[in-house]
Amino acid sequence: MFVKNAIVLRKSLSIAASPKLTAYCLIVMLCIVISGTVYETSHGLLAAREHFFESWFSLALGVIPFPGIKLIAFVLLINLLFQALRFLKFPLKNSGLIIIHCGVLMLLAGALLASKMAHDYILPLGIGETSNTVMNFGDDELVIHSANGHDAADTFTDTVIPVEKLRNGKSVIVGDITLIIDTIHKFKNGTNNDNARNSLEIVMSYSAICQSASGNQLIVNSMAPAQKILCNDRTILVEVRPVTKNLPVSFTLKDFTKQLHQGTQTLKHVESQVVISGDNFKRDAVITMNKPLRYKNYTFYQSSYSEHQGKTYASFSVVYNPYKITPYIASLTIISGGLLHAILMIIAGKRKRRIICDAQ
């Protein structure tokens, strides 16, 4: 029994370290990239990212299970790890190859961690406006505000709950008032517009001492304003909004300019002049389509613009990625390993030729 288990383990390790598995993973990864690119043309960028580039599994043609890019990257990471361990039999001779594998492992591990920890946000600003709050239109949160009296003039936030943590029957306690979630309905937007939000509707019930315009139930929709409940001498406002995050700096849009291709409405160049300010510092910066602004783990891209009632609004795409330096370190590691391996091969070749000459 022990011998049989040892044979099975040895075969499993051999498969895990097989170069053929590396080739299969790369071929499948190529197919996923091509499929995701084609899918993007008809369903939009966000849908392609959700189904192909940020998933472990996807359904080909809606019914056939197909691995996602995350699963292939994880398998490739395990495969390269076992290959690197095999090179340890001759550590000096294979030191360059070991370093190369470590660089690739770092690259894959960084990509997997970034897919979990990195987040995309939107920062809309009108000329002259200042803000340090960004929004994630891909995720929603249930927000409950409370105020004394019935005018709701001075409200404060009591509770913020991510939508993915909500369940039917879940109770939300606000002071001495209990709100119970009855049903949660999600409606997917029917457009290919990446900026169009999916609609979310939450039906809640509450105690008899409260009242609202919809009777003894409260219907909250992500596309509608906050709903009001009157409870004795308190006013409660309930809303579903995009997930928000406060930046460590404030942004002020000083000016925005755009340039169109002659005779068309196609953008040729856009430029935003901003002021970024934080603790004990303030500086001017320029953000264009090909020149993002970087601050610590945040990168600010010029996304789009709109005009409303004679006022121009610029929209910035904000990416938070605590592992953004990982690809640079991994690339330097791979290059260093390649150079070391080339030097070792040259030295080994000269030594071999010297031995042959001495033998003759």
VEXNUVEX-476452 format. One record per residue (C-alpha): residue number from 0; x, y, z. Coordinates in pm, whole numbers. Layout:
<nodes>
+--------+--------+--------+--------+
! koltor !      u !      v !      w !
+--------+--------+--------+--------+
!    NUM !      X !      Y !      Z !
...
+--------+--------+--------+--------+
</nodes>
This chain:
<nodes>
+--------+--------+--------+--------+
! koltor !      u !      v !      w !
+--------+--------+--------+--------+
!      0 !      0 !      0 !      0 !
!      1 !    284 !    236 !     91 !
!      2 !    466 !    159 !   -235 !
!      3 !    147 !    222 !   -435 !
!      4 !     88 !    557 !   -265 !
!      5 !    451 !    653 !   -325 !
!      6 !    415 !    574 !   -696 !
!      7 !     95 !    780 !   -720 !
!      8 !    263 !   1070 !   -538 !
!      9 !    566 !   1054 !   -765 !
!     10 !    349 !   1057 !  -1078 !
!     11 !    147 !   1349 !   -941 !
!     12 !    462 !   1550 !   -869 !
!     13 !    596 !   1464 !  -1214 !
!     14 !    277 !   1595 !  -1376 !
!     15 !    282 !   1907 !  -1157 !
!     16 !    637 !   1986 !  -1273 !
!     17 !    583 !   1886 !  -1636 !
!     18 !    676 !   2137 !  -1910 !
!     19 !    380 !   1997 !  -2106 !
!     20 !    147 !   2131 !  -1836 !
!     21 !    309 !   2472 !  -1883 !
!     22 !    240 !   2456 !  -2258 !
!     23 !   -123 !   2348 !  -2202 !
!     24 !   -178 !   2632 !  -1955 !
!     25 !    -36 !   2889 !  -2197 !
!     26 !   -254 !   2756 !  -2482 !
!     27 !   -569 !   2768 !  -2266 !
!     28 !   -473 !   3116 !  -2143 !
!     29 !   -439 !   3230 !  -2504 !
!     30 !   -786 !   3091 !  -2583 !
!     31 !   -931 !   3275 !  -2282 !
!     32 !   -772 !   3604 !  -2389 !
!     33 !   -905 !   3567 !  -2746 !
!     34 !  -1253 !   3466 !  -2624 !
!     35 !  -1262 !   3752 !  -2375 !
!     36 !  -1157 !   4002 !  -2641 !
!     37 !  -1432 !   3882 !  -2878 !
!     38 !  -1685 !   3879 !  -2593 !
!     39 !  -1593 !   4237 !  -2505 !
!     40 !  -1703 !   4368 !  -2847 !
!     41 !  -2064 !   4264 !  -2788 !
!     42 !  -2100 !   4270 !  -2409 !
!     43 !  -1865 !   4544 !  -2292 !
!     44 !  -1540 !   4558 !  -2097 !
!     45 !  -1686 !   4502 !  -1750 !
!     46 !  -1878 !   4190 !  -1859 !
!     47 !  -1566 !   4047 !  -2024 !
!     48 !  -1361 !   4109 !  -1711 !
!     49 !  -1625 !   3947 !  -1493 !
!     50 !  -1667 !   3633 !  -1707 !
!     51 !  -1311 !   3573 !  -1831 !
!     52 !  -1038 !   3781 !  -1669 !
!     53 !  -1155 !   3799 !  -1306 !
!     54 !  -1317 !   3457 !  -1263 !
!     55 !  -1208 !   3106 !  -1168 !
!     56 !  -1465 !   2942 !  -1398 !
!     57 !  -1691 !   3056 !  -1679 !
!     58 !  -1960 !   2893 !  -1891 !
!     59 !  -1877 !   2865 !  -2260 !
!     60 !  -2193 !   2902 !  -2472 !
!     61 !  -2376 !   2942 !  -2141 !
!     62 !  -2360 !   2571 !  -2048 !
!     63 !  -2006 !   2430 !  -2090 !
!     64 !  -1777 !   2483 !  -1787 !
!     65 !  -1451 !   2648 !  -1890 !
!     66 !  -1159 !   2755 !  -1668 !
!     67 !  -1118 !   3124 !  -1602 !
!     68 !   -791 !   3314 !  -1616 !
!     69 !   -749 !   3297 !  -1237 !
!     70 !   -762 !   2917 !  -1232 !
!     71 !   -510 !   2885 !  -1516 !
!     72 !   -278 !   3136 !  -1347 !
!     73 !   -299 !   2938 !  -1021 !
!     74 !   -222 !   2606 !  -1196 !
!     75 !     66 !   2770 !  -1382 !
!     76 !    199 !   2907 !  -1053 !
!     77 !    202 !   2558 !   -895 !
!     78 !    359 !   2412 !  -1210 !
!     79 !    645 !   2665 !  -1217 !
!     80 !    702 !   2625 !   -843 !
!     81 !    760 !   2250 !   -880 !
!     82 !    980 !   2309 !  -1185 !
!     83 !   1194 !   2549 !   -982 !
!     84 !   1225 !   2288 !   -705 !
!     85 !   1358 !   2035 !   -957 !
!     86 !   1638 !   2274 !  -1053 !
!     87 !   1758 !   2273 !   -691 !
!     88 !   1931 !   1940 !   -759 !
!     89 !   2212 !   2144 !   -919 !
!     90 !   2169 !   2486 !   -755 !
!     91 !   2487 !   2650 !   -888 !
!     92 !   2450 !   2530 !  -1245 !
!     93 !   2078 !   2616 !  -1257 !
!     94 !   2090 !   2932 !  -1043 !
!     95 !   1994 !   3151 !  -1339 !
!     96 !   1695 !   2931 !  -1424 !
!     97 !   1589 !   2927 !  -1058 !
!     98 !   1595 !   3308 !  -1048 !
!     99 !   1393 !   3325 !  -1373 !
!    100 !   1131 !   3091 !  -1230 !
!    101 !   1118 !   3296 !   -908 !
!    102 !   1055 !   3610 !  -1116 !
!    103 !    771 !   3446 !  -1309 !
!    104 !    625 !   3310 !   -983 !
!    105 !    639 !   3660 !   -836 !
!    106 !    462 !   3795 !  -1145 !
!    107 !    180 !   3537 !  -1124 !
!    108 !    143 !   3568 !   -747 !
!    109 !    130 !   3947 !   -777 !
!    110 !   -139 !   3922 !  -1046 !
!    111 !   -353 !   3690 !   -831 !
!    112 !   -314 !   3914 !   -525 !
!    113 !   -387 !   4226 !   -729 !
!    114 !   -707 !   4070 !   -867 !
!    115 !   -822 !   4030 !   -507 !
!    116 !   -690 !   4352 !   -352 !
!    117 !   -698 !   4601 !   -641 !
!    118 !  -1013 !   4809 !   -693 !
!    119 !  -1139 !   5046 !   -962 !
!    120 !  -1320 !   5366 !   -874 !
!    121 !  -1465 !   5669 !  -1051 !
!    122 !  -1403 !   6030 !   -950 !
!    123 !  -1634 !   6280 !  -1126 !
!    124 !  -1546 !   6647 !  -1086 !
!    125 !  -1680 !   6971 !  -1227 !
!    126 !  -1449 !   7264 !  -1294 !
!    127 !  -1376 !   7432 !   -963 !
!    128 !  -1500 !   7139 !   -754 !
!    129 !  -1299 !   6960 !   -485 !
!    130 !  -1349 !   6604 !   -361 !
!    131 !  -1168 !   6321 !   -187 !
!    132 !  -1444 !   6061 !   -233 !
!    133 !  -1444 !   5804 !   -513 !
!    134 !  -1717 !   5558 !   -612 !
!    135 !  -1716 !   5199 !   -731 !
!    136 !  -2015 !   5156 !   -964 !
!    137 !  -1954 !   4781 !   -982 !
!    138 !  -2049 !   4728 !   -616 !
!    139 !  -2330 !   4868 !   -403 !
!    140 !  -2380 !   4923 !    -32 !
!    141 !  -2687 !   4973 !    186 !
!    142 !  -2661 !   5300 !    378 !
!    143 !  -2891 !   5402 !    663 !
!    144 !  -2896 !   5763 !    785 !
!    145 !  -3068 !   5881 !   1102 !
!    146 !  -3180 !   6221 !   1227 !
!    147 !  -3372 !   6362 !   1521 !
!    148 !  -3701 !   6520 !   1421 !
!    149 !  -3892 !   6495 !   1094 !
!    150 !  -3706 !   6741 !    873 !
!    151 !  -3392 !   6527 !    825 !
!    152 !  -3188 !   6844 !    797 !
!    153 !  -2898 !   6721 !   1008 !
!    154 !  -2843 !   6355 !    926 !
!    155 !  -2557 !   6125 !   1011 !
!    156 !  -2473 !   5778 !    887 !
!    157 !  -2559 !   5499 !   1127 !
!    158 !  -2495 !   5186 !    924 !
!    159 !  -2312 !   5093 !    602 !
!    160 !  -2344 !   4731 !    483 !
!    161 !  -2194 !   4591 !    158 !
!    162 !  -2471 !   4442 !    -56 !
!    163 !  -2293 !   4105 !    -85 !
!    164 !  -2336 !   4062 !    292 !
!    165 !  -2713 !   4112 !    279 !
!    166 !  -2943 !   3809 !    302 !
!    167 !  -3318 !   3760 !    308 !
!    168 !  -3435 !   3775 !    668 !
!    169 !  -3130 !   3969 !    789 !
!    170 !  -3206 !   4223 !   1062 !
!    171 !  -3050 !   4568 !   1064 !
!    172 !  -3073 !   4748 !   1398 !
!    173 !  -3070 !   5129 !   1403 !
!    174 !  -3089 !   5239 !   1765 !
!    175 !  -3412 !   5094 !   1903 !
!    176 !  -3557 !   5029 !   1555 !
!    177 !  -3518 !   4701 !   1366 !
!    178 !  -3536 !   4680 !    987 !
!    179 !  -3580 !   4333 !    834 !
!    180 !  -3476 !   4256 !    477 !
!    181 !  -3760 !   4066 !    307 !
!    182 !  -3633 !   4024 !    -49 !
!    183 !  -3340 !   4133 !   -265 !
!    184 !  -3386 !   4167 !   -642 !
!    185 !  -3100 !   4223 !   -885 !
!    186 !  -3164 !   4341 !  -1241 !
!    187 !  -2882 !   4334 !  -1497 !
!    188 !  -2860 !   4637 !  -1724 !
!    189 !  -2953 !   4555 !  -2081 !
!    190 !  -2696 !   4778 !  -2249 !
!    191 !  -2334 !   4736 !  -2350 !
!    192 !  -2246 !   5060 !  -2172 !
!    193 !  -1978 !   4986 !  -1911 !
!    194 !  -2087 !   5289 !  -1710 !
!    195 !  -2448 !   5168 !  -1684 !
!    196 !  -2517 !   5027 !  -1338 !
!    197 !  -2705 !   4709 !  -1264 !
!    198 !  -3026 !   4783 !  -1077 !
!    199 !  -3076 !   4655 !   -722 !
!    200 !  -3404 !   4658 !   -530 !
!    201 !  -3439 !   4575 !   -160 !
!    202 !  -3777 !   4530 !     12 !
!    203 !  -3765 !   4586 !    388 !
!    204 !  -4022 !   4569 !    668 !
!    205 !  -4015 !   4751 !   1000 !
!    206 !  -4205 !   4790 !   1327 !
!    207 !  -4556 !   4932 !   1346 !
!    208 !  -4441 !   5253 !   1515 !
!    209 !  -4283 !   5362 !   1186 !
!    210 !  -4446 !   5476 !    865 !
!    211 !  -4341 !   5555 !    510 !
!    212 !  -4498 !   5650 !    178 !
!    213 !  -4509 !   5282 !     74 !
!    214 !  -4705 !   5159 !    378 !
!    215 !  -4562 !   4899 !    612 !
!    216 !  -4283 !   4810 !    374 !
!    217 !  -3991 !   5008 !    241 !
!    218 !  -3875 !   4961 !   -119 !
!    219 !  -3522 !   5085 !   -181 !
!    220 !  -3382 !   5097 !   -534 !
!    221 !  -3028 !   5177 !   -643 !
!    222 !  -3168 !   5397 !   -920 !
!    223 !  -3393 !   5599 !   -684 !
!    224 !  -3328 !   5861 !   -414 !
!    225 !  -3310 !   5769 !    -46 !
!    226 !  -3639 !   5651 !    104 !
!    227 !  -3772 !   5805 !    427 !
!    228 !  -3918 !   5635 !    735 !
!    229 !  -4075 !   5834 !   1020 !
!    230 !  -4040 !   5665 !   1360 !
!    231 !  -4182 !   5871 !   1650 !
!    232 !  -3940 !   6165 !   1676 !
!    233 !  -3678 !   6022 !   1441 !
!    234 !  -3631 !   6025 !   1065 !
!    235 !  -3449 !   5736 !    897 !
!    236 !  -3323 !   5759 !    539 !
!    237 !  -3235 !   5436 !    358 !
!    238 !  -3054 !   5423 !     25 !
!    239 !  -2851 !   5192 !   -197 !
!    240 !  -2549 !   5369 !   -343 !
!    241 !  -2221 !   5276 !   -510 !
!    242 !  -1946 !   5173 !   -270 !
!    243 !  -1754 !   5486 !   -170 !
!    244 !  -1399 !   5532 !    -46 !
!    245 !  -1218 !   5833 !     94 !
!    246 !   -885 !   5913 !    -68 !
!    247 !   -580 !   6016 !    135 !
!    248 !   -568 !   6335 !    -76 !
!    249 !   -815 !   6591 !   -210 !
!    250 !   -860 !   6667 !   -578 !
!    251 !   -956 !   7003 !   -726 !
!    252 !  -1027 !   7037 !  -1099 !
!    253 !   -887 !   7376 !  -1204 !
!    254 !   -947 !   7350 !  -1577 !
!    255 !  -1041 !   7100 !  -1847 !
!    256 !   -963 !   7125 !  -2219 !
!    257 !  -1047 !   6896 !  -2508 !
!    258 !   -950 !   6877 !  -2873 !
!    259 !  -1147 !   6692 !  -3142 !
!    260 !  -1028 !   6553 !  -3472 !
!    261 !  -1113 !   6805 !  -3744 !
!    262 !  -1466 !   6764 !  -3878 !
!    263 !  -1558 !   6486 !  -3631 !
!    264 !  -1675 !   6439 !  -3273 !
!    265 !  -1389 !   6198 !  -3201 !
!    266 !  -1159 !   6302 !  -2918 !
!    267 !   -800 !   6374 !  -3015 !
!    268 !   -672 !   6506 !  -2684 !
!    269 !   -811 !   6582 !  -2338 !
!    270 !   -628 !   6746 !  -2052 !
!    271 !   -722 !   6812 !  -1690 !
!    272 !   -536 !   7059 !  -1472 !
!    273 !   -580 !   6953 !  -1111 !
!    274 !   -458 !   7047 !   -767 !
!    275 !   -376 !   6759 !   -535 !
!    276 !   -352 !   6842 !   -166 !
!    277 !   -296 !   6643 !    150 !
!    278 !   -130 !   6672 !    488 !
!    279 !    127 !   6951 !    465 !
!    280 !    153 !   6950 !     85 !
!    281 !    -21 !   7095 !   -218 !
!    282 !     87 !   7072 !   -581 !
!    283 !    -40 !   7121 !   -935 !
!    284 !    -59 !   6832 !  -1180 !
!    285 !   -175 !   6762 !  -1534 !
!    286 !   -363 !   6443 !  -1631 !
!    287 !   -407 !   6347 !  -1997 !
!    288 !   -522 !   6035 !  -2181 !
!    289 !   -167 !   5897 !  -2198 !
!    290 !    -26 !   6057 !  -1885 !
!    291 !   -187 !   5934 !  -1561 !
!    292 !   -111 !   6072 !  -1217 !
!    293 !     37 !   5836 !   -959 !
!    294 !     24 !   5884 !   -584 !
!    295 !    135 !   5602 !   -352 !
!    296 !    -86 !   5299 !   -436 !
!    297 !   -331 !   5505 !   -645 !
!    298 !   -323 !   5579 !  -1017 !
!    299 !   -554 !   5843 !  -1167 !
!    300 !   -644 !   5812 !  -1536 !
!    301 !   -832 !   6056 !  -1756 !
!    302 !  -1148 !   5857 !  -1831 !
!    303 !  -1415 !   6070 !  -1997 !
!    304 !  -1606 !   6395 !  -1972 !
!    305 !  -1962 !   6526 !  -1994 !
!    306 !  -2139 !   6859 !  -2024 !
!    307 !  -2451 !   6943 !  -1827 !
!    308 !  -2631 !   7277 !  -1813 !
!    309 !  -2332 !   7457 !  -1957 !
!    310 !  -2085 !   7309 !  -1708 !
!    311 !  -1809 !   7063 !  -1795 !
!    312 !  -1746 !   6758 !  -1580 !
!    313 !  -1435 !   6541 !  -1604 !
!    314 !  -1440 !   6178 !  -1500 !
!    315 !  -1126 !   6011 !  -1366 !
!    316 !  -1070 !   5639 !  -1335 !
!    317 !   -895 !   5570 !  -1004 !
!    318 !   -715 !   5238 !   -958 !
!    319 !   -603 !   5128 !   -612 !
!    320 !   -338 !   4856 !   -637 !
!    321 !   -109 !   4786 !   -338 !
!    322 !     92 !   4543 !   -554 !
!    323 !    156 !   4772 !   -852 !
!    324 !    535 !   4758 !   -800 !
!    325 !    538 !   4377 !   -816 !
!    326 !    557 !   4351 !  -1201 !
!    327 !    862 !   4581 !  -1207 !
!    328 !   1045 !   4377 !   -942 !
!    329 !    947 !   4052 !  -1116 !
!    330 !   1069 !   4181 !  -1453 !
!    331 !   1406 !   4283 !  -1308 !
!    332 !   1433 !   3941 !  -1142 !
!    333 !   1362 !   3761 !  -1471 !
!    334 !   1615 !   3976 !  -1661 !
!    335 !   1878 !   3919 !  -1390 !
!    336 !   1818 !   3544 !  -1401 !
!    337 !   1847 !   3540 !  -1779 !
!    338 !   2176 !   3732 !  -1774 !
!    339 !   2317 !   3506 !  -1501 !
!    340 !   2215 !   3193 !  -1692 !
!    341 !   2377 !   3327 !  -2012 !
!    342 !   2702 !   3406 !  -1826 !
!    343 !   2709 !   3061 !  -1666 !
!    344 !   2650 !   2895 !  -2005 !
!    345 !   2937 !   3096 !  -2160 !
!    346 !   3171 !   2999 !  -1875 !
!    347 !   3064 !   2634 !  -1898 !
!    348 !   3120 !   2637 !  -2277 !
!    349 !   3471 !   2782 !  -2243 !
!    350 !   3556 !   2529 !  -1974 !
!    351 !   3432 !   2243 !  -2192 !
!    352 !   3639 !   2362 !  -2491 !
!    353 !   3948 !   2394 !  -2269 !
!    354 !   3903 !   2036 !  -2146 !
!    355 !   3869 !   1912 !  -2505 !
!    356 !   4183 !   2101 !  -2611 !
!    357 !   4380 !   1963 !  -2316 !
!    358 !   4266 !   1610 !  -2400 !
!    359 !   4390 !   1647 !  -2756 !
+--------+--------+--------+--------+
</nodes>
